[in-house]
Protein backbone atom coordinates (compact mmCIF):
# COMPACT_ATOMS: atom_id res chain seq x y z
CA UNK A 1 0.00 0.00 0.00
CA UNK A 2 2.86 2.32 0.79
CA UNK A 3 4.43 1.50 -2.56
CA UNK A 4 1.32 2.69 -4.43
CA UNK A 5 0.63 5.61 -2.10
CA UNK A 6 -2.85 4.38 -1.15
CA UNK A 7 -4.24 4.34 2.35
CA UNK A 8 -5.25 1.10 4.02
CA UNK A 9 -8.86 2.24 4.13
CA UNK A 10 -9.09 2.87 0.37
CA UNK A 11 -7.24 -0.33 -0.55
CA UNK A 12 -9.57 -2.42 1.62
CA UNK A 13 -12.63 -0.70 0.16
CA UNK A 14 -11.47 -1.44 -3.41
CA UNK A 15 -10.72 -5.09 -2.57
CA UNK A 16 -13.94 -5.50 -0.61
CA UNK A 17 -12.19 -6.70 2.54
CA UNK A 18 -12.58 -5.72 6.13
CA UNK A 19 -9.67 -3.66 7.49
CA UNK A 20 -9.31 -5.96 10.48
CA UNK A 21 -8.20 -8.79 8.17
CA UNK A 22 -5.19 -6.75 7.11
CA UNK A 23 -4.06 -6.14 10.67
CA UNK A 24 -4.38 -9.73 11.89
CA UNK A 25 -1.11 -11.49 12.65
CA UNK A 26 -1.50 -15.18 13.50
CA UNK A 27 0.24 -16.42 16.63
CA UNK A 28 2.30 -19.51 15.88
CA UNK A 29 3.29 -21.61 18.85
CA UNK A 30 5.98 -24.11 17.92
CA UNK A 31 4.96 -26.89 20.29
CA UNK A 32 4.36 -29.63 17.73
CA UNK A 33 7.29 -31.83 18.76
CA UNK A 34 6.49 -31.50 22.47
CA UNK A 35 2.84 -32.35 21.82
CA UNK A 36 3.88 -35.28 19.62
CA UNK A 37 6.06 -36.70 22.40
CA UNK A 38 3.25 -36.24 24.95
CA UNK A 39 0.78 -38.08 22.68
CA UNK A 40 3.23 -40.97 22.21
CA UNK A 41 3.91 -41.17 25.96
CA UNK A 42 0.21 -41.21 26.84
CA UNK A 43 -0.56 -43.75 24.11
CA UNK A 44 2.13 -46.08 25.45
CA UNK A 45 0.98 -45.57 29.04
CA UNK A 46 -2.73 -46.07 28.29
CA UNK A 47 -2.66 -48.71 25.55
CA UNK A 48 -6.42 -49.09 25.16
CA UNK A 49 -7.13 -45.34 24.83
CA UNK A 50 -7.86 -43.84 21.43
CA UNK A 51 -7.08 -40.35 20.21
CA UNK A 52 -10.24 -38.84 21.71
CA UNK A 53 -9.42 -40.01 25.24
CA UNK A 54 -5.79 -38.96 24.77
CA UNK A 55 -7.13 -35.51 23.79
CA UNK A 56 -9.15 -35.40 27.02
CA UNK A 57 -6.04 -36.33 29.04
CA UNK A 58 -4.01 -33.63 27.30
CA UNK A 59 -6.70 -31.05 28.06
CA UNK A 60 -6.68 -32.13 31.71
CA UNK A 61 -2.91 -31.61 31.76
CA UNK A 62 -3.37 -28.04 30.56
CA UNK A 63 -2.85 -28.35 26.81
CA UNK A 64 -5.26 -26.38 24.65
CA UNK A 65 -5.47 -28.89 21.82
CA UNK A 66 -8.17 -29.92 19.36
CA UNK A 67 -9.07 -33.59 18.82
CA UNK A 68 -8.43 -33.17 15.09
CA UNK A 69 -4.86 -32.14 15.74
CA UNK A 70 -4.31 -35.15 18.01
CA UNK A 71 -5.91 -37.39 15.37
CA UNK A 72 -3.48 -36.06 12.75
CA UNK A 73 -0.50 -36.76 15.01
CA UNK A 74 -2.01 -40.18 15.84
CA UNK A 75 -2.14 -41.06 12.11
CA UNK A 76 1.31 -39.69 11.33
CA UNK A 77 2.89 -41.73 14.13
CA UNK A 78 1.02 -44.87 13.08
CA UNK A 79 -0.56 -45.36 16.50
CA UNK A 80 -3.40 -47.86 16.76
CA UNK A 81 -5.51 -49.26 19.56
CA UNK A 82 -5.09 -53.05 19.72
CA UNK A 83 -8.21 -55.07 19.03
CA UNK A 84 -10.00 -56.20 22.15
CA UNK A 85 -10.18 -59.95 22.66
CA UNK A 86 -13.57 -61.37 23.55
CA UNK A 87 -13.54 -62.70 27.10
CA UNK A 88 -15.14 -66.08 26.40
CA UNK A 89 -12.98 -66.85 23.37
CA UNK A 90 -9.74 -65.85 25.07
CA UNK A 91 -7.64 -69.03 25.30
CA UNK A 92 -4.30 -67.32 25.75
CA UNK A 93 -2.65 -65.30 28.45
CA UNK A 94 -0.77 -62.03 28.01
CA UNK A 95 2.52 -63.85 27.46
CA UNK A 96 1.15 -66.03 24.63
CA UNK A 97 0.59 -69.21 26.64
CA UNK A 98 -2.53 -71.19 25.84
CA UNK A 99 -4.88 -72.25 28.64
CA UNK A 100 -6.90 -75.44 28.13
CA UNK A 101 -9.21 -77.02 30.64
CA UNK A 102 -8.12 -80.52 31.69
CA UNK A 103 -10.59 -83.11 32.79
CA UNK A 104 -10.43 -83.70 36.54
CA UNK A 105 -13.32 -86.17 36.82
CA UNK A 106 -15.95 -87.88 34.70
CA UNK A 107 -18.32 -85.53 32.79
CA UNK A 108 -16.16 -82.51 33.62
CA UNK A 109 -14.97 -81.49 30.12
CA UNK A 110 -16.82 -82.33 26.91
CA UNK A 111 -15.65 -81.69 23.35
CA UNK A 112 -17.88 -81.65 20.29
CA UNK A 113 -17.44 -81.26 16.56
CA UNK A 114 -19.73 -81.18 13.52
CA UNK A 115 -18.50 -83.34 10.64
CA UNK A 116 -19.89 -82.75 7.12
CA UNK A 117 -19.72 -85.68 4.71
CA UNK A 118 -21.25 -86.79 1.39
CA UNK A 119 -22.63 -90.16 0.44
CA UNK A 120 -21.86 -92.07 -2.79
CA UNK A 121 -24.88 -90.53 -4.48
CA UNK A 122 -23.57 -87.02 -3.53
CA UNK A 123 -26.08 -86.30 -0.77
CA UNK A 124 -24.78 -84.29 2.18
CA UNK A 125 -25.19 -85.21 5.84
CA UNK A 126 -23.83 -83.98 9.15
CA UNK A 127 -22.59 -85.90 12.16
CA UNK A 128 -22.25 -84.47 15.66
CA UNK A 129 -19.29 -86.05 17.43
CA UNK A 130 -19.25 -85.71 21.23
CA UNK A 131 -16.37 -86.89 23.43
CA UNK A 132 -16.02 -86.92 27.19
CA UNK A 133 -12.41 -86.11 27.88
Secondary structure, 3 states (H helix, E strand, C coil): CCCCCCCHHHHHHHHCCCHHHHHCCCCCCCCHHHHHHHHHHHHHHCCCCCHHHHHHHHHHHCCCCCHHHHHHHHHHCCCCCCCCCCCCCCCECCCCCECCCCCCCCCCCEEEEEEEEECCCCCEEEEEEEEEC
